[in-house]
Every structure is written in structure tokens, then in C-alpha cells.
Amino acid sequence: MCANGHLMCAGCFTHVLADARLRDEMATCPNCRIEISKTSASRNLAVEKAVSELPAECQYCAKEFPRNSLEHHEEATCEESCKYSRIGCPWRGPNHEIPEHEAHCVHPHRTGADVMEALREIDARTLEERRLYDNVFDLLSYEKITFNDLQMKPYRTDEFVHKLFYETSRFGAFNNQWVVKAKINSSQRDPTQSSERDMTYQLILKTKTTYPLPVYYLILKGPFGDMKVHPRIHRFEFTEQENESPYFTLPLPDTAECNRLLAAKAISFR
């Protein structure tokens, strides 16, 4: 809540802070316009407790549970998948509906071609996960491997309309100096005009090299940060003429996570 006691949920609070960061403005309470920040805002524990005890309906079995136990119920005790999910059935639902669904599920009666198409999609996802797993272990066997725990801090460009970007301090790896740089919604001139947000990043070689330097790299959640990122391995060959990698999408789960990172003073990662 703000200093005047106006309440907002955590998602709206981070969205307000993220919008202010993008606009290079001071964040204000949507109700009274008083200045608001992570340090000036406070949690209303009484309201949190009251909200956590309010009933909420399970999306699968339609029964009501306290909000603080609903997520556990849906993930651990209620939601189940159809036994024909391996051949493409997307159904998920409560335990007590499984027998009736499986008795009428259309997937066992589909043609071999339909089943093969579903299997191809499942195998493609499994292959991608396996490829990442194998690549990580391949990289661990390389002669030279290093990791750095870094912080990206927000800056503004010198253009007439100042654009937000993030950059780390220089760090050393493979006897060279490097920087990681990131920006918001690469395809839009004004990210504040969209509620859907993503972040892209690039690796920049800051020292001169006289020979090609191929590098594999990936971003992880480090010990000093809580970034929810799905690792993706990238490769780029740095040369004297090409010292900046392309911008790659930072694989965050959703817009809410991007807003949460924007709301922070700095973004920590490995």
C-alpha cells in the first residue's frame, strides 16, 4: 500500500514501477498520485491474511478452497492428465472426472496419421529438452569455461527521446573484457504503449582480438538473483570487425516476469 493506505496487488504494483522505469518518471499511486517505490510502499499484512483466507474456485473441479491452498490443490491433488496424452489428448482435469473422460476420449479412435502428428510434436519438445541437456554437458567438458555473477543496471540513450537499456559493468573471461547489454521490446519504438513486454540481450567483446573467437554462452539464475529464465545456449564468433553478438530474446516465462525485473533497481544473473 502507498503512504496514504491505498492498496494494490503485487502484479499491479510491479507494473506501475515498470511503467515508470520505461517512461523515466517517478512512480505514483494510481489512486492519489503520491510518490511510490519499493522502499516507500509497505505490505498490509492484515489485508494479505484476509485475502489469503477468501474462497476461490478450482478451475477443474469447481470446488472452493482458501486462496492460500488453491495452487497446491490444483497442481498436486486435483489436476490430472488423460492416459491418452501420449498420443495427443490435451485434456487435464480433476481425478473424479478421469474415468468418464477416458471412456469417451476420441484419441484412441483417431487414424494413425493423426497419432503420428501428435507424436511428432511431443518428440520435438522432448528432443529440444534433450539437446539442451546434452549441450550443457558438452560445454562442461571444454578446455576453457568460466562463469560470472553480474548485474545489469538501467541507463538511458542520448537520443532526443531517451530509450531505456540495461548494461553490466565490464567483466573478464577468456583473457578478454566483456559486457552484456539488454533492451525492452526490440520491435517497438515505445514499449510503454504495449502491455506485452519482453527483453532481448547481447554479448559484447570490449577488447580487440586478432583472431576469431567462437564463444558459447547462456544466461542462468545466479545465486544473488531470482530471475525466472529458461536457459538457451547461443553461439557467436567474435572477430575484430564483429565484436557484438545479435540480440537474442531473454527466455522469460511471461510479461509479468519482465515487469518484475523492470521494477527492480538492478537485474542480477549468472
Secondary structure, 3 states (H helix, E strand, C coil): CCCCCCCCCHHHHHHHHHHHHHHCCCCECCCCCCECCCCCCCCCHHHHHHHHHCEEECCCCCCEEEHHHHHHHHHHHHEEECCCHHHCCCCEEEHHHHHHHHHHCCHHHCCHHHHHHHHHHHHHHHHHHHHHHHHHHHHHCCCCCCCCCEEEEEEECCCCCCCEEEECCCEEECCEEEEEEEEECCCCCCHHHCCCCCEEEEEEECCCCCCCEEEEECCCCCCCCCCCCCCCCEEEEECCCCCECCCEECCCCCHHHHHHHHHCCCEEEC
